Amino acid sequence: MKIIFAGTPEFAAVALNALYDAGHEITLVLTQPDRPAGRGMQLQASAVKQCALAHGTPVAQPQSLRLDGKYPDIAKEAHALLLTTPHDVMIVAAYGLILPRSVLDIPPRGCINIHASLLPRWRGAAPIHRAIEAGDSETGVTIMQMEEGLDTGPMMLMESLPILDTDTTGSLHDKLATLGGAMIVQALQQFEAGTLQATPQPEAGVNYAAKISKEEAALDFTQDATVLARKIRAFNPFPGATGKFGDVVVKLWQAQALDTSTAAAPGQVLAASAQDGVLIACGQGVLRVTELQKPGGKRLAVAEFLKGFALEGGSFH
């Protein structure tokens, strides 16, 4: 099939590569404008742009697609490009721009979205983070026919994956990206054969995965250790969960909840050793932290971290 692909991060690039490998003709790629990144804050192309350029595919990076928005001239130019680019369908994965009705109506066979959750649970921007944070036992990928609502369209394919106790957003992202790439290829095979059915989403079970903010990173040690351990996994690799030790903001990257009772105040460091990790009292239970990072430093296993940063006897707040 001839495809226009819209996506930006690595999750979308995995799907784009799968479409190339399956022999589809990608006639145009839409992705977000280059953003400053890294220590030097140099402009960097998105993972999708890099993939498209490596395959010699034309790339467009409009700031907006809304004709009634802040950049109407840019949107008008983008519409003209979409209308004149040969394609059967548009595939969308983590693009980052809202597709208005005027765009959704352009592809002859519609727009299909790859979404990293079991819809209608976790519609929205951060479904992987929120599933881990909430303690869900499973998640997955939904291939969905797009409409104007936020991830509200009819479902075409759905597959689930268990969320392991060791999964972080980073590890789960990689598994879901691979699954999404395989599923979109499968969906297009069925689409071409005329066997792909779309089912309306159920009204029960709808919730939203709000975008992650850096302000959420600070841990509240009056909470249950199980809640904090999930949050640490959910915020790995971004934005990184934090605890303040004195005046130093320490990032906590790996931790497990221990079902251990203590009379110590929440945040109190009960022990800190290479063998046992950093044990922190919580509102309920104890948090065992095994990977940490101080400002300007690297992520370190607890044994290395403690060589340059004493924690025992102090408190996080």
N, C-alpha and C positions, 0 to 999 in steps of 0.2 A: 504493500500500500504506500501511497504518497502521504507523508506525515509532516505537519508543522508541530514542533515540540517546544513546550514552554516550561522552563524549570531553572533553578539556580544552584542549589548546594550539591554536595556529594550524593545525597540520597537520589536526586534526580539524575545525576550523571550516570549512576549505575544502570538506571532504567534506559537512558539514552543509548548507552553502550550495548545493552541487550537488544534494542531495536536495530541498531546497526548490524550486530552479529546475526540477527534473524533475517537479514536481507531486505529490510524495509528501506524505502527511499525517503530520507529526511531532506525536505526541500528548503526548510527554514527553521532556525532555532531562535526563540525569544528567551532572553535572560536579563537579570537585573544589571544596571550599570555597574562598571568596575568600582570597587570600594577600597578605601585605604585600609591596610592591614599590616601586621607585623611591627617590629620595633621601630622601623623607619617610616611606618605609615605610608608606604608606597601603594599606589593604585594596583590592585590585583584583580585579574579576571576570575569570574566564578568557575567552579568545577565544570559546569555545563558548557560554558563558553570555551574552555580549554579543550573539552572533548569534541565539541563541534568543529573547532578550527583544525584539530588534528585529523578530522575526516574531510576537511575541505568544504564544510557546509556553511552557507551564509548565516550571519548572526545579526540580529537586531536587538538593541538595548534601550527601548523607550522608557522614559521616566514615568509615563502614565499611558493608560489606554482609554481613559474617560474623555469623551468629547466635551463634556460639560464640566471638566475638572480644571486643575491649576495650569495644565499644559495642553490646551486644546489643539494647538498647531502640531505638537509632537504626536498627540493621539491621532489626529487626522492623517498624518503621514504613515503611522503604523497601520491604520485601517486600510489605507490604500495599498500598502505592501502585502497585507494579508489577502486582500481581494484579488491581487494580481499574481500571487504565488500559487502554482498548481498544488493541490492537496486534496485528500479525501477526508481526513479527520485531523483534529488537533489533540495531542496528548499533553496533559498538564501534570506536573509533579513538583510540589514545593516551589512554585514560581515566585510567590511573594507579592504579586500584583493582583488586584481584583479584576476579573474579566467581566465587563459590563455586558448587558444584553446585546448591544451592537456588535460585540466580538463573538459571543456565543452563537450568534445566528450566522456567522460567516462560513464555517466549515460545512461542506455538503452533507457529511454524515455525523456532525456534531462534535462535541468536546468530551473527552474521557479523562478522568482524574485518577491518579494513584494516591491513595490516602493511607497513612500508617496507623490505622486503628480499626477496630471492629465496629463500624458505624451501626447505630447512631451514637455510640459512646465515643467521647473525645473528638467531636467536631472541633475544628479550629487549628491554631498555629502550633501548639506544642503537645501533640498527642503522645509521643514517646515519653517525654519527661513526666507528664501528668499520670500516665498509667503506672509507672514505677512509684511515683510519689504517693499515689492513692493505695498502693498495695494490691493492685490487680494481679490475678494469677495467670492471666493470658492477655495477649493482644494479637495483632495481625495486620493484614492489609486488605483494604476494600478497593476494588475497581468500580468506579462510579460514573454514571452519566451526569454531566455538569448542568446545573441550572443556576439561577441568580442567587439563591440562598447560600449561606455558608455551609458547605459540605452537606447539603440537604437532598441531593439528587438521588435518583433510583440506583440501586446496587446491581452490578452485573456479575461480579465474582467476589468471593471472600474466602480467605484462608487464615487460620489462627496459628499462633506460636505460644508456647508457655513462656512466662517470665520467670527466670531462675532467680534464686536468692542472691546469686553472685552477679546478676546482670546490672550493668550501668546503662545510662542513656547511650553512651558510645558503643558498647557491645551490642545492645539491642537494635540500635540504628543500623549497624552493619548487617545484621541478620534480616531485618525488615527490608532494607534496600535490595538485597539479593532476591528475597521473595517477591518484592514488587516488580523487579525486572523480569523475572520468570512469568509472573502473572499477567503482565501487560502483553507479553508476546502470546501467551495462551489466549487471552481475551481477543486479540486481533485475529488470531486463527479462527476462533468461533464467530467473530464479527463478519469476516469475509465469507464464511460458510453459511451465514444466516441462522446460526443456532444460539447466538448470545441473547439471553433474556435479561430484561431489566425489571427489578422488583422494587416497589416503593419501600422506603425505610419505615420501620415501625415507629409509632408515636411514643411508645414506652421506652425508657432508657436513654433519652437524649440528655447529653451534658456537653460542656464546652471546655476545651483545653486552652486556657488563656496563655498568651505569650509570656515567656519567662523573663523576669526583670532581675537586674543585679541586686535590687533592694531585697529580694527574697532570700538571698544567699545566707544571711545571718541566722545561725541556729539559736533556738530558744531552749535552753537545757532544762526548763521546767516541764517540757513535753516528755512523752514516753520515749524511751530509748529506741523502740521499734520504729516509731515515726521518724526519728532523727536519722536512723540508719537508712531508711528508704529515701529520705530527702538527700542524703549524701550521695547515694547511688544515682538518684534522678538528676542531680546537678553536676554529674561527672560525665563529660568534660566541661560543660558550661552551665552556670557561671562559676561553679566551684563553691561548695558550702563552706562557711567561715565561722570561726569562734574567736572571740577577742580574749587574749591572755595578757593581762595587764593592759598596756597600750599597743600591743602588737596583734594585728589581725592575721590569724593562722588559717590556712585553708586545710580542710579535712577531706581527703580523697577516698579513703577506704575505711569502712567500719562495719562492725557487727553489733547487734543488740544482744546483751546477756541478761537472762532472766535471773538477776541477782538483786536481792534487796539490800539497801544501805540507808543508814540514818544521816548520811552526809548531805550537805546542801547541794542542790542542783548546780552543776558546773565544777564542783570540786574534783580535782585530779586525785584519784585514790591510789594510783600506782602508775609508774612509767618505766618500762624496761624493754629491752630488745626481745625478750622471750614472750612477754605477756601483752605487749602493746601499751597504749595509753588508755587507762581505765578512767572514765569520767562519769560521775554520778548524774543521774537524770531525775526528772519528776517521778518516773517509774522505771526501774531497771538501771542497767549500767551500759554505757557505750564503750566498746573496745575499738580504738582507732589504730590502724596499722600503716597508714600512709598520710604524710602531712607535708606542708610547704609554708615556709615563711616568706615575707615580702622580698622580692628580688632574687629568691632562691629557686631551686628546682624541686620538683616533687620527689620526696625521699621515703623509702621504707623507714619504719619507726627506729630501727637500730642506728641508721645513719643520721636521722633527724636529731636524735637525742644527744649525739656527740657534740652538737653545736648549739643546743637549745634545751635548757633544763626546764622540766615541767612539773616534776613531783613536788607535791606540797602546795601548789598554786591552784588557781581556779580560772575557768573560762566563764565569760559572761557575754 
